């Protein structure tokens, strides 16, 4: 996902939040790929199960660390 795509989604999500749609905001923000460094921190501190249950887009994590990283 390009930075422009991420910014567009972020702006749309902020508009939802400003309109009082907190759930819509969270749902849309989770479509933006989580940065791999953030996922690594969460996995180390909270565990893989929590990371996976959060529901974030992990496409960039998988691209950087490989799919096995998300199952170990």
C-alpha positions, 0 to 999 in steps of 0.5 A: 500500500502506498503512502498516499493510499494510507493517508487517504484511508487515514483521512477518511477514518478521521472524518468518521471519528469526527462524525462520532463513528468510533467503530467505523474509525477503528475498522478503517484504520485497521485496513492500513498495514501495521508497521513491522516494527510495531508488530514485532514489539506487540508480539514480544510484549503481548504474544502472537495470539493477541497480535492476531486477534487485534485484527490489523492488516499484517501484509507488510509484517508478512512481507518483511518477516515471512508467513512463518513469523505469524504462526510461531 
